[in-house]
Amino acid sequence: MSSRKLRRPKGRAMATLCLLSMTLPVGAQEQKGMLEEVIVTAQKRSESVQKTALAVTAMAGEALAEKNILSATALLGQVPNLHIGQASNETVISIRGVSSAGITPAADASVAFHVDGVYQPRPSGASSMFFDLERVEVLRGPQGTLYGRNATAGSINVITAKPTDRLQSAAEIAVGNLSRMTVQGMLNVPVIEEKLAVRGAFLSHRQAGYTRNAGNGQPKLNDADQIAGRLHVLTNPTENIRFLLSGDYYHRGGAGSNSVLIGRLNNDFRANGTAQPWLVATNTIPYVDNELFGISGELTWGLGAVDLTSLTAFRRDNADTTSDQDGTATGTQTSRFFNYNRNFSQELRLAAADPDRFKWIAGAYYTYEHNRDNLDQYTNLQRTTGVILRRPERYARSKALFGQASYELVDDLNATVGLRQSWDEKGSPVGLTQTIGTTTNSFRPDYGEWNKFTWKGGLEWQADDTTLYYANVGNGYKSGGFSSNRNYGPESLLAYEVGSKNDLLDRRLRLNLSGFYYDYKDLQVTATVPDEDGVVRTRTTNAAGSTVWGLEAELQAMLTHDLRINSSLAYLDASFDKYPGASDSLFRTVQDLSGNRLPRAPRFTGNIGFDFDMDVGEHGTLTLHGETRYQSKIFFSAFNDKAFVANGVTVNPYAMAAQEGYTASAVRLRYKPAEGDWYAEIFADNLENNAILTAVTYGTGGETFGAFGPPRTFGVKLGIRM
């Protein structure tokens, strides 16, 4: 089958895009002795990452698989100024200190998460498994024009591998400590020559919990019981039409990822030796039953001078979790959260098919999200006392018009302008807030509307074929919402950024640099406080303002044909300018946090890794990979380690909600025979066996809960690709 004919709509630009996606299954071209050229779609057109005038890190799917990165949380340490943690069912992502936590079905994350261009509205959508991927792109900085929706901090774009014109298959099994068993496979079939190809992939991941449970008869926590599958059908009915139909499924079961009780009020249980990172004691049998399903259709139609793209998607995200809320084997607090989410989205884009000096793209976006939101908070083990909340008609609707154009003013000097108008609406018209055993319903409806005009301006100079300089200014916007019957406003961010991308020494050395400055206003922050009915709930409000600035460097080098290194280093200064009315979740006081650092914003992050190939006679090649990442101290609360007075006593309860600086290292050794399509590998992660705090939450009784990453893990892999 001809890959060019299967993928080619009219117009050289579209033909090039489609041909690249067929011939570069991991988003890269590599020539012997040179660093690979990575192709990205960060600006919704295919181009080299080295010619993309924004801060973007692209990781090929093959490299992610070799590093055992199976989910978004495992990207921690792989990208400058990116922090990811898992708090119960919520994936909390921070880019350059801009993040969200305590996300309810009425709120949104500050980092937009996309899979094949489809926006995932709920944080649990970021929990789906990474398998059979082409690449992952992490766009740092506000994406207020082309992506727009809630991309204040940036966007993570997951691009899956699409059908190709060749018969291909792959299978892999990995076993390791904690009874790990991971099996995945892929099959690509060209069904009808030049017309139809199908690609299917699956992954099953099982692992015992790494957090022991001292409660009587209680299961270990932080286990893995996950299965996922995906199917793509690609058809090219005519020379100028390409249609991709995709479906995916994901299920997570098991006990889930309940956190460790690390303190209560001003008592730090880790400091006094009564708490350990991977040990809990509960008396509520926890479980998680999360199911995600999605279907999408992408039509690309070449209309001569322009290309039309239509992306239609429907997603279903069912989350059902039960957890112990007091973190002890003697307490009686239990919670069950179950939310059934439905989301429809439609994007239409027109783009110049054969741009020369003038590149442009324009489009319209619509999404509707419906949530059946339920929360049961029990105060006894029999579940006969407590409060139940039902929000069966929560919804969010968003519409936008956008466009971006780039014009070559003189040779190799381009100016870019982007515009987007967004309209957002959220509501919860009916519901129930009731104490168990009573008939009184204290529910009050919620509703809010917001709109925002966002923009971008930029200059880029392609000094030569291997050097790009750029400067951008633009803003980002995240819509408002409602919390405990109170509306909070949107947050916005004005960003200035300069950078350069450099391929040196005959493309054996790559150095990308960026510097940025943010004026961040009306931050959406959360606290656990009583509402008007006395129910302790997570409440979101707007803080005043913040200033964020930093520097980032990414370096790749091919020292010899057999030795490659990859490293990054980032510095971040992120603090509140004014935050005089901060709600204290533990003692219910109000404090002035002006000058404190933003949560989830470490000052320094960095990593360094290497790959070294060794010939084993004429039989094959051994590749040794090693890497170490570093993160300086990070606070998970806006209170940092600031002491204050509560009930006439000086306390410092939030100091325990911090992770001191640490390193985490990994190593693997892979063998590939000179003849044959199989490979074998041994691997180990977190060699230091550090207990790394990745997220912190607060309970209704003054508890502080900490989520810790896994301890040292190791295992072996055996796979084949044909």
KESERO-861455 format. One record per residue (C-alpha): residue in one letter; x, y, z. Coordinates in nm, 2 decimals, padded with zeros to 4 digits. Example, Ala and Ser with C-alpha at 12.3 -4.5 7.8 and 13.67 -1.06 7.14 Angstrom:
BEGIN
  type      px      py      pz
     A   01.23  -00.45   00.78
     S   01.37  -00.11   00.71
//
This chain:
BEGIN
  type      px      py      pz
     M   00.00   00.00   00.00
     S   00.12   00.35  -00.07
     S   00.15   00.55   00.24
     R   00.14   00.87   00.04
     K  -00.19   00.78  -00.13
     L  -00.36   00.65   00.18
     R  -00.29   00.96   00.38
     R  -00.28   01.24   00.11
     P  -00.56   01.50   00.09
     K  -00.51   01.79  -00.16
     G  -00.26   02.05  -00.09
     R   00.11   02.00  -00.03
     A   00.09   02.10   00.34
     M  -00.18   01.84   00.41
     A   00.00   01.58   00.21
     T   00.32   01.64   00.40
     L   00.14   01.62   00.73
     C  -00.02   01.29   00.65
     L   00.30   01.14   00.50
     L   00.49   01.23   00.81
     S   00.24   01.07   01.04
     M   00.26   00.75   00.83
     T   00.64   00.73   00.81
     L   00.73   00.86   01.15
     P   00.54   00.64   01.40
     V   00.72   00.80   01.70
     G   00.72   01.15   01.57
     A   01.09   01.17   01.47
     Q   01.34   01.14   01.19
     E   01.69   01.02   01.27
     Q   02.00   01.02   01.06
     K   02.30   00.83   01.16
     G   02.53   01.03   01.38
     M   02.28   01.31   01.43
     L   02.02   01.39   01.69
     E   01.66   01.30   01.59
     E   01.43   01.56   01.44
     V   01.11   01.55   01.63
     I   00.79   01.64   01.45
     V   00.51   01.80   01.66
     T   00.17   01.95   01.61
     A   00.19   02.19   01.90
     Q   00.05   02.47   01.68
     K  -00.20   02.24   01.51
     R   00.02   02.20   01.21
     S   00.31   01.96   01.16
     E   00.66   02.11   01.21
     S   00.99   02.03   01.37
     V   01.00   02.11   01.74
     Q   01.32   02.31   01.67
     K   01.12   02.54   01.44
     T   00.82   02.58   01.68
     A   00.84   02.92   01.84
     L   00.73   02.82   02.19
     A   00.85   02.62   02.49
     V   00.75   02.27   02.42
     T   00.90   01.93   02.52
     A   00.82   01.64   02.30
     M   00.88   01.28   02.41
     A   00.86   00.99   02.16
     G   00.63   00.71   02.24
     E   00.91   00.45   02.22
     A   01.12   00.65   02.47
     L   00.82   00.67   02.71
     A   00.77   00.29   02.69
     E   01.13   00.22   02.75
     K   01.12   00.44   03.06
     N   00.81   00.25   03.19
     I   00.60   00.57   03.18
     L   00.24   00.44   03.18
     S   00.05   00.74   03.29
     A   00.08   01.12   03.32
     T   00.19   01.10   03.68
     A   00.51   00.92   03.57
     L   00.61   01.23   03.37
     L   00.73   01.39   03.70
     G   01.09   01.49   03.64
     Q   01.09   01.45   03.27
     V   01.00   01.81   03.17
     P   01.14   02.14   03.30
     N   00.91   02.31   03.56
     L   00.64   02.03   03.54
     H   00.51   01.88   03.86
     I   00.25   01.60   03.87
     G   00.09   01.44   04.17
     Q  -00.19   01.19   04.24
     A  -00.44   01.28   04.52
     S  -00.70   01.01   04.54
     N  -00.88   01.01   04.20
     E  -00.74   01.35   04.11
     T  -00.43   01.40   03.89
     V  -00.29   01.74   04.00
     I  -00.07   01.90   03.73
     S   00.15   02.21   03.77
     I   00.35   02.39   03.50
     R   00.57   02.68   03.60
     G   00.40   02.70   03.94
     V   00.05   02.74   03.79
     S  -00.18   02.47   03.89
     S  -00.52   02.37   04.05
     A  -00.61   02.13   04.33
     G  -00.94   02.03   04.50
     I  -01.10   02.01   04.16
     T  -01.48   01.93   04.18
     P  -01.72   01.86   03.89
     A  -01.79   02.24   03.90
     A  -01.43   02.34   03.86
     D  -01.15   02.29   03.60
     A  -00.78   02.23   03.59
     S  -00.53   02.50   03.49
     V  -00.34   02.25   03.26
     A  -00.54   02.14   02.96
     F  -00.51   01.77   02.89
     H  -00.58   01.64   02.54
     V  -00.57   01.30   02.38
     D  -00.55   01.32   02.00
     G  -00.68   01.68   02.02
     V  -00.98   01.59   02.24
     Y  -01.00   01.79   02.56
     Q  -01.04   01.58   02.87
     P  -01.26   01.79   03.11
     R  -01.22   01.58   03.43
     P  -00.89   01.52   03.61
     S  -00.95   01.15   03.61
     G  -00.91   01.17   03.23
     A  -00.54   01.23   03.28
     S  -00.52   00.90   03.46
     S  -00.57   00.69   03.14
     M  -00.28   00.47   03.04
     F   00.01   00.56   02.81
     F   00.05   00.28   02.55
     D   00.11   00.26   02.18
     L   00.19   00.63   02.16
     E   00.35   00.84   01.88
     R   00.45   01.11   02.13
     V   00.36   01.33   02.42
     E   00.39   01.71   02.39
     V   00.41   01.93   02.70
     L   00.34   02.30   02.60
     R   00.46   02.54   02.88
     G   00.29   02.87   02.92
     P  -00.07   02.99   02.85
     Q  -00.22   02.85   02.53
     G  -00.49   03.11   02.50
     T  -00.54   03.10   02.12
     L  -00.53   02.76   01.96
     Y  -00.62   02.55   02.27
     G  -00.77   02.81   02.49
     R  -01.00   02.62   02.72
     N  -00.86   02.64   03.07
     A  -00.50   02.63   02.94
     T  -00.37   02.90   03.18
     A  -00.06   02.70   03.27
     G  -00.01   02.50   02.95
     S  -00.13   02.19   02.77
     I  -00.03   01.82   02.77
     N  -00.11   01.67   02.44
     V  -00.10   01.29   02.41
     I  -00.08   01.17   02.04
     T  -00.15   00.80   01.99
     A   00.01   00.59   01.71
     K  -00.22   00.58   01.40
     P  -00.27   00.32   01.14
     T   00.01   00.28   00.88
     D   00.05   00.12   00.54
     R   00.25  -00.18   00.67
     L   00.15  -00.49   00.86
     Q   00.29  -00.45   01.21
     S   00.26  -00.61   01.54
     A   00.41  -00.58   01.89
     A   00.39  -00.75   02.22
     E   00.55  -00.70   02.56
     I   00.54  -00.85   02.91
     A   00.69  -00.70   03.22
     V   00.71  -00.86   03.56
     G   00.86  -00.72   03.88
     N   00.84  -00.67   04.25
     L   00.51  -00.59   04.42
     S   00.37  -00.88   04.20
     R   00.38  -00.66   03.90
     M   00.25  -00.80   03.57
     T   00.21  -00.57   03.27
     V   00.11  -00.70   02.93
     Q   00.06  -00.49   02.62
     G   00.03  -00.55   02.25
     M  -00.05  -00.38   01.91
     L  -00.16  -00.50   01.57
     N  -00.17  -00.28   01.26
     V  -00.34  -00.41   00.95
     P  -00.37  -00.24   00.60
     V  -00.71  -00.38   00.51
     I  -00.78  -00.24   00.17
     E  -00.49  -00.12  -00.04
     E  -00.47   00.26  -00.05
     K  -00.81   00.29   00.12
     L  -00.83   00.14   00.47
     A  -00.61   00.06   00.76
     V  -00.68  -00.05   01.12
     R  -00.47  -00.03   01.43
     G  -00.56  -00.18   01.77
     A  -00.37  -00.18   02.10
     F  -00.43  -00.29   02.46
     L  -00.26  -00.27   02.80
     S  -00.32  -00.46   03.12
     H  -00.13  -00.35   03.43
     R  -00.16  -00.53   03.77
     Q   00.05  -00.46   04.08
     A   00.01  -00.51   04.45
     G  -00.03  -00.20   04.67
     Y   00.29  -00.04   04.79
     T   00.13   00.11   05.10
     R   00.07  -00.15   05.38
     N  -00.25  -00.13   05.57
     A  -00.24  -00.22   05.94
     G  -00.62  -00.22   05.97
     N  -00.78  -00.55   06.05
     G  -00.86  -00.73   05.72
     Q  -00.79  -00.41   05.52
     P  -00.62  -00.43   05.17
     K  -00.30  -00.27   05.07
     L  -00.34   00.07   04.90
     N  -00.18   00.23   04.60
     D  -00.23  -00.08   04.39
     A  -00.28  -00.12   04.02
     D  -00.57  -00.30   03.86
     Q  -00.60  -00.14   03.52
     I  -00.69  -00.24   03.17
     A  -00.71  -00.02   02.85
     G  -00.77  -00.06   02.48
     R  -00.78   00.15   02.17
     L  -00.89   00.11   01.81
     H  -00.83   00.33   01.51
     V  -00.98   00.30   01.17
     L  -00.83   00.52   00.90
     T  -00.98   00.55   00.56
     N  -00.90   00.76   00.25
     P  -01.21   00.73   00.03
     T  -01.09   00.99  -00.22
     E  -00.75   01.16  -00.28
     N  -00.85   01.47  -00.08
     I  -01.05   01.32   00.21
     R  -00.91   01.15   00.51
     F  -01.13   01.02   00.80
     L  -01.00   00.87   01.12
     L  -01.25   00.69   01.36
     S  -01.12   00.62   01.70
     G  -01.25   00.45   02.01
     D  -01.08   00.39   02.35
     Y  -01.17   00.22   02.68
     Y  -01.01   00.23   03.03
     H  -01.10   00.07   03.36
     R  -00.94   00.10   03.70
     G  -01.03  -00.11   03.99
     G  -00.87  -00.23   04.31
     A  -00.83  -00.05   04.65
     G  -00.72   00.28   04.50
     S  -00.47   00.54   04.62
     N  -00.58   00.66   04.97
     S  -00.32   00.88   05.13
     V  -00.13   00.85   05.46
     L  -00.24   01.05   05.77
     I   00.07   01.25   05.83
     G  -00.06   01.50   06.09
     R  -00.36   01.65   06.27
     L  -00.38   02.02   06.35
     N  -00.04   02.11   06.48
     N   00.08   01.76   06.54
     D   00.33   01.63   06.28
     F   00.30   01.25   06.29
     R   00.61   01.19   06.08
     A   00.82   01.42   06.30
     N   00.72   01.24   06.62
     G   00.76   00.89   06.46
     T   00.39   00.78   06.46
     A   00.35   00.79   06.08
     Q   00.54   00.62   05.80
     P   00.52   00.71   05.43
     W   00.40   00.37   05.31
     L   00.19   00.26   05.61
     V  -00.18   00.33   05.68
     A  -00.43   00.19   05.93
     T  -00.80   00.21   05.82
     N  -01.13   00.04   05.90
     T  -01.32   00.13   05.58
     I  -01.27  -00.11   05.29
     P  -01.16   00.12   05.01
     Y  -01.23   00.06   04.65
     V  -01.21   00.24   04.32
     D  -01.43   00.17   04.01
     N  -01.34   00.42   03.74
     E  -01.44   00.37   03.38
     L  -01.36   00.59   03.08
     F  -01.49   00.55   02.73
     G  -01.45   00.77   02.43
     I  -01.52   00.78   02.06
     S  -01.41   01.04   01.81
     G  -01.41   01.12   01.44
     E  -01.16   01.34   01.26
     L  -01.23   01.44   00.90
     T  -00.97   01.62   00.70
     W  -01.09   01.76   00.36
     G  -00.86   01.93   00.11
     L  -01.06   02.21  -00.06
     G  -00.78   02.34  -00.28
     A  -00.65   02.66  -00.12
     V  -00.77   02.56   00.22
     D  -00.80   02.25   00.44
     L  -01.10   02.18   00.65
     T  -01.07   01.97   00.97
     S  -01.36   01.86   01.18
     L  -01.30   01.68   01.51
     T  -01.61   01.54   01.69
     A  -01.59   01.35   02.02
     F  -01.80   01.20   02.28
     R  -01.66   01.09   02.62
     R  -01.80   00.91   02.92
     D  -01.61   00.92   03.25
     N  -01.76   00.73   03.54
     A  -01.57   00.77   03.87
     D  -01.68   00.58   04.19
     T  -01.45   00.57   04.49
     T  -01.49   00.49   04.86
     S  -01.23   00.59   05.11
     D  -01.15   00.62   05.48
     Q  -01.17   00.99   05.56
     D  -01.00   00.99   05.91
     G  -00.70   00.78   05.82
     T  -00.73   00.56   06.14
     A  -00.85   00.21   06.23
     T  -01.06   00.36   06.51
     G  -01.23   00.66   06.34
     T  -01.57   00.65   06.18
     Q  -01.54   00.89   05.89
     T  -01.61   00.74   05.55
     S  -01.67   00.90   05.21
     R  -01.81   00.78   04.88
     F  -01.78   01.00   04.57
     F  -01.94   00.89   04.25
     N  -01.97   01.11   03.94
     Y  -02.10   01.01   03.60
     N  -01.97   01.25   03.34
     R  -02.07   01.29   02.98
     N  -01.89   01.53   02.74
     F  -01.95   01.62   02.38
     S  -01.71   01.84   02.19
     Q  -01.69   01.97   01.83
     E  -01.40   02.17   01.67
     L  -01.40   02.30   01.31
     R  -01.08   02.44   01.16
     L  -00.98   02.60   00.83
     A  -00.61   02.64   00.75
     A  -00.41   02.75   00.45
     A  -00.33   02.44   00.25
     D  -00.01   02.56   00.08
     P   00.13   02.85   00.28
     D   00.43   03.04   00.17
     R   00.49   03.36   00.35
     F   00.14   03.37   00.51
     K   00.03   03.08   00.74
     W  -00.31   03.10   00.90
     I  -00.56   02.89   01.09
     A  -00.92   02.98   01.20
     G  -01.18   02.78   01.39
     A  -01.47   02.74   01.62
     Y  -01.50   02.52   01.93
     Y  -01.80   02.39   02.13
     T  -01.82   02.16   02.43
     Y  -02.10   02.05   02.66
     E  -02.03   01.86   02.98
     H  -02.29   01.70   03.20
     N  -02.22   01.56   03.55
     R  -02.43   01.35   03.79
     D  -02.23   01.45   04.09
     N  -02.28   01.26   04.42
     L  -02.10   01.27   04.76
     D  -02.19   01.07   05.07
     Q  -02.01   01.17   05.39
     Y  -02.07   00.92   05.67
     T  -02.00   00.98   06.04
     N  -02.04   00.61   06.15
     L  -01.92   00.28   06.02
     Q  -02.28   00.16   05.97
     R  -02.33   00.45   05.73
     T  -02.66   00.55   05.90
     T  -02.55   00.91   06.00
     G  -02.39   01.18   05.79
     V  -02.47   01.40   05.50
     I  -02.56   01.32   05.14
     L  -02.52   01.55   04.84
     R  -02.68   01.50   04.50
     R  -02.61   01.72   04.20
     P  -02.77   01.52   03.91
     E  -02.78   01.81   03.65
     R  -02.45   01.99   03.69
     Y  -02.34   02.11   03.35
     A  -02.08   02.33   03.18
     R  -02.10   02.48   02.83
     S  -01.82   02.65   02.65
     K  -01.80   02.81   02.30
     A  -01.51   02.98   02.13
     L  -01.40   03.14   01.80
     F  -01.03   03.16   01.74
     G  -00.77   03.23   01.48
     Q  -00.39   03.26   01.44
     A  -00.18   03.39   01.16
     S   00.19   03.42   01.09
     Y   00.34   03.63   00.82
     E   00.71   03.65   00.69
     L   00.79   04.02   00.71
     V   01.13   03.97   00.55
     D   01.33   03.66   00.48
     D   01.33   03.44   00.79
     L   01.16   03.69   01.02
     N   00.80   03.61   01.10
     A   00.53   03.79   01.30
     T   00.25   03.60   01.46
     V  -00.09   03.72   01.59
     G  -00.36   03.51   01.76
     L  -00.71   03.59   01.89
     R  -00.97   03.39   02.07
     Q  -01.31   03.48   02.22
     S  -01.45   03.24   02.48
     W  -01.79   03.21   02.63
     D  -01.84   02.99   02.94
     E  -02.15   02.89   03.13
     K  -02.20   02.66   03.43
     G  -02.50   02.56   03.63
     S  -02.65   02.32   03.88
     P  -03.03   02.37   03.87
     V  -03.15   02.09   04.09
     G  -03.01   01.88   04.38
     L  -03.01   01.76   04.73
     T  -02.81   01.84   05.04
     Q  -02.95   01.64   05.33
     T  -02.86   01.51   05.67
     I  -02.93   01.14   05.68
     G  -03.25   01.07   05.87
     T  -03.41   01.40   05.80
     T  -03.63   01.53   05.52
     T  -03.49   01.88   05.50
     N  -03.32   01.96   05.17
     S  -03.10   02.26   05.20
     F  -02.99   02.26   04.83
     R  -02.97   02.59   04.65
     P  -02.91   02.62   04.27
     D  -02.59   02.75   04.13
     Y  -02.53   02.93   03.80
     G  -02.26   03.15   03.64
     E  -02.15   03.30   03.31
     W  -01.81   03.43   03.21
     N  -01.64   03.54   02.88
     K  -01.29   03.64   02.79
     F  -01.09   03.77   02.49
     T  -00.75   03.62   02.48
     W  -00.46   03.70   02.24
     K  -00.11   03.63   02.14
     G   00.16   03.82   01.96
     G   00.51   03.70   01.86
     L   00.82   03.74   01.66
     E   01.05   03.46   01.54
     W   01.38   03.48   01.36
     Q   01.52   03.18   01.18
     A   01.88   03.30   01.19
     D   02.00   03.00   01.00
     D   01.88   02.64   00.94
     T   01.98   02.54   01.29
     T   01.91   02.85   01.50
     L   01.57   03.00   01.60
     Y   01.51   03.30   01.82
     Y   01.16   03.39   01.94
     A   00.97   03.63   02.16
     N   00.60   03.60   02.26
     V   00.35   03.78   02.47
     G  -00.01   03.67   02.53
     N  -00.26   03.57   02.79
     G  -00.45   03.27   02.92
     Y  -00.79   03.23   03.09
     K  -00.96   02.98   03.30
     S  -01.34   03.02   03.35
     G  -01.49   03.08   03.69
     G  -01.72   02.84   03.88
     F  -01.92   02.79   04.19
     S  -01.83   02.64   04.53
     S  -02.05   02.60   04.83
     N  -02.32   02.81   04.67
     R  -02.07   03.09   04.60
     N  -01.95   03.19   04.26
     Y  -01.58   03.26   04.21
     G  -01.43   03.45   03.92
     P  -01.20   03.35   03.63
     E  -00.83   03.35   03.67
     S  -00.61   03.51   03.40
     L  -00.24   03.52   03.32
     L  -00.04   03.76   03.11
     A   00.29   03.60   02.99
     Y   00.61   03.73   02.84
     E   00.85   03.48   02.70
     V   01.18   03.48   02.50
     G   01.37   03.18   02.38
     S   01.61   03.02   02.14
     K   01.65   02.68   01.99
     N   01.99   02.57   01.86
     D   02.13   02.27   01.68
     L   02.50   02.28   01.70
     L   02.81   02.08   01.59
     D   02.65   01.93   01.28
     R   02.33   01.85   01.48
     R   02.52   01.65   01.74
     L   02.44   01.91   02.02
     R   02.10   02.06   02.09
     L   02.04   02.35   02.33
     N   01.70   02.51   02.39
     L   01.66   02.80   02.62
     S   01.36   03.00   02.75
     G   01.29   03.27   02.99
     F   00.94   03.39   03.11
     Y   00.76   03.64   03.32
     Y   00.40   03.60   03.43
     D   00.15   03.85   03.58
     Y  -00.10   03.61   03.73
     K  -00.42   03.75   03.86
     D  -00.73   03.62   04.05
     L  -00.58   03.28   04.13
     Q  -00.84   03.02   04.21
     V  -00.74   02.86   04.54
     T  -00.91   02.61   04.76
     A  -00.96   02.55   05.13
     T  -01.16   02.30   05.34
     V  -01.41   02.51   05.54
     P  -01.77   02.48   05.66
     D  -02.04   02.61   05.42
     E  -02.36   02.79   05.53
     D  -02.52   02.46   05.64
     G  -02.22   02.36   05.85
     V  -02.11   02.10   05.61
     V  -01.73   02.10   05.58
     R  -01.65   02.11   05.21
     T  -01.38   02.22   04.97
     R  -01.44   02.59   04.89
     T  -01.27   02.77   04.60
     T  -01.21   03.15   04.61
     N  -01.00   03.40   04.42
     A  -00.67   03.51   04.56
     A  -00.53   03.85   04.46
     G  -00.23   03.83   04.24
     S   00.11   03.66   04.18
     T   00.43   03.72   04.00
     V   00.60   03.42   03.84
     W   00.93   03.42   03.64
     G   01.19   03.16   03.55
     L   01.46   03.02   03.32
     E   01.47   02.68   03.15
     A   01.74   02.49   02.96
     E   01.72   02.16   02.77
     L   02.03   01.99   02.64
     Q   02.08   01.69   02.42
     A   02.41   01.57   02.29
     M   02.55   01.28   02.08
     L   02.90   01.26   02.23
     T   02.98   00.96   02.01
     H   02.77   00.74   01.79
     D   02.73   00.51   02.09
     L   02.69   00.76   02.38
     R   02.40   01.01   02.41
     I   02.30   01.24   02.69
     N   01.98   01.43   02.77
     S   01.94   01.68   03.05
     S   01.74   01.98   03.16
     L   01.76   02.25   03.43
     A   01.49   02.50   03.54
     Y   01.47   02.78   03.79
     L   01.13   02.91   03.91
     D   01.04   03.21   04.13
     A   00.67   03.21   04.20
     S   00.51   03.40   04.49
     F   00.19   03.57   04.59
     D   00.21   03.95   04.56
     K  -00.10   04.00   04.78
     Y  -00.31   03.73   04.94
     P  -00.45   03.89   05.26
     G  -00.76   03.67   05.31
     A  -00.64   03.31   05.30
     S  -00.87   03.05   05.46
     D  -00.70   02.81   05.70
     S  -00.83   02.46   05.65
     L  -00.71   02.33   05.98
     F  -00.78   02.59   06.24
     R  -01.05   02.79   06.04
     T  -00.86   03.12   06.07
     V  -00.79   03.38   05.81
     Q  -00.43   03.47   05.73
     D  -00.22   03.71   05.52
     L   00.00   03.50   05.29
     S   00.14   03.78   05.08
     G   00.50   03.69   04.98
     N   00.46   03.32   05.02
     R   00.55   03.08   04.74
     L   00.28   02.93   04.52
     P   00.20   02.56   04.60
     R   00.36   02.30   04.38
     A   00.64   02.54   04.26
     P   00.99   02.41   04.34
     R   01.26   02.66   04.29
     F   01.49   02.42   04.11
     T   01.42   02.11   03.90
     G   01.66   01.92   03.68
     N   01.75   01.58   03.53
     I   02.03   01.42   03.35
     G   02.04   01.09   03.17
     F   02.25   00.89   02.93
     D   02.23   00.60   02.68
     F   02.54   00.39   02.60
     D   02.54   00.12   02.33
     M   02.78  -00.17   02.36
     D   02.83  -00.43   02.09
     V   02.82  -00.79   02.21
     G   03.04  -00.94   01.95
     E   02.84  -01.01   01.64
     H   02.54  -01.12   01.84
     G   02.37  -00.80   01.93
     T   02.37  -00.47   02.13
     L   02.35  -00.39   02.50
     T   02.21  -00.04   02.58
     L   02.27   00.09   02.93
     H   02.04   00.38   03.03
     G   02.08   00.58   03.35
     E   01.90   00.89   03.47
     T   01.87   01.11   03.78
     R   01.62   01.38   03.85
     Y   01.64   01.65   04.12
     Q   01.37   01.87   04.28
     S   01.43   02.13   04.54
     K   01.19   02.19   04.83
     I   00.83   02.21   04.74
     F   00.53   02.33   04.94
     F   00.18   02.18   04.88
     S   00.00   02.46   05.07
     A   00.00   02.83   05.01
     F   00.07   02.87   05.39
     N   00.42   02.73   05.32
     D   00.59   02.69   05.66
     K   00.46   03.02   05.80
     A   00.37   03.02   06.17
     F   00.05   03.20   06.28
     V  -00.17   03.24   06.59
     A  -00.48   03.02   06.63
     N  -00.68   03.01   06.96
     G  -00.41   03.22   07.13
     V  -00.13   02.97   07.04
     T   00.14   03.00   06.78
     V   00.12   02.71   06.54
     N   00.28   02.60   06.22
     P   00.07   02.31   06.09
     Y   00.14   02.35   05.72
     A   00.52   02.29   05.75
     M   00.45   01.92   05.73
     A   00.29   01.97   05.39
     A   00.62   02.01   05.21
     Q   00.87   01.78   05.04
     E   01.24   01.85   05.10
     G   01.48   01.84   04.81
     Y   01.55   01.49   04.67
     T   01.69   01.29   04.39
     A   01.54   00.99   04.22
     S   01.74   00.77   03.99
     A   01.66   00.49   03.74
     V   01.86   00.24   03.54
     R   01.79  -00.02   03.28
     L   01.99  -00.25   03.06
     R   01.84  -00.37   02.73
     Y   01.96  -00.64   02.49
     K   01.87  -00.65   02.12
     P   02.00  -00.93   01.90
     A   02.17  -00.84   01.57
     E   01.91  -01.06   01.39
     G   01.56  -01.09   01.53
     D   01.29  -00.86   01.64
     W   01.28  -00.93   02.01
     Y   01.44  -00.76   02.31
     A   01.50  -00.82   02.68
     E   01.55  -00.57   02.96
     I   01.61  -00.54   03.33
     F   01.51  -00.22   03.50
     A   01.49  -00.04   03.84
     D   01.33   00.29   03.94
     N   01.38   00.51   04.24
     L   01.71   00.35   04.33
     E   01.74   00.57   04.64
     N   01.41   00.43   04.77
     N   01.31   00.78   04.87
     A   00.96   00.84   05.00
     I   00.86   01.13   04.78
     L   00.55   01.34   04.89
     T   00.36   01.43   04.57
     A   00.03   01.57   04.70
     V  -00.14   01.68   05.02
     T  -00.51   01.71   05.11
     Y  -00.69   01.81   05.43
     G  -00.97   01.63   05.61
     T  -01.28   01.77   05.79
     G  -01.14   01.72   06.13
     G  -00.80   01.89   06.09
     E  -00.62   01.60   05.93
     T  -00.34   01.63   05.69
     F  -00.30   01.35   05.44
     G   00.00   01.29   05.22
     A   00.03   01.10   04.90
     F   00.37   00.94   04.84
     G   00.51   00.81   04.52
     P   00.62   00.44   04.49
     P   00.93   00.30   04.66
     R   01.21   00.13   04.47
     T   01.07  -00.09   04.20
     F   01.25  -00.33   03.97
     G   01.17  -00.60   03.71
     V   01.23  -00.75   03.37
     K   01.07  -00.70   03.03
     L   01.06  -00.92   02.72
     G   00.91  -00.79   02.40
     I   00.89  -00.83   02.02
     R   00.81  -00.58   01.74
     M   00.75  -00.70   01.39
//
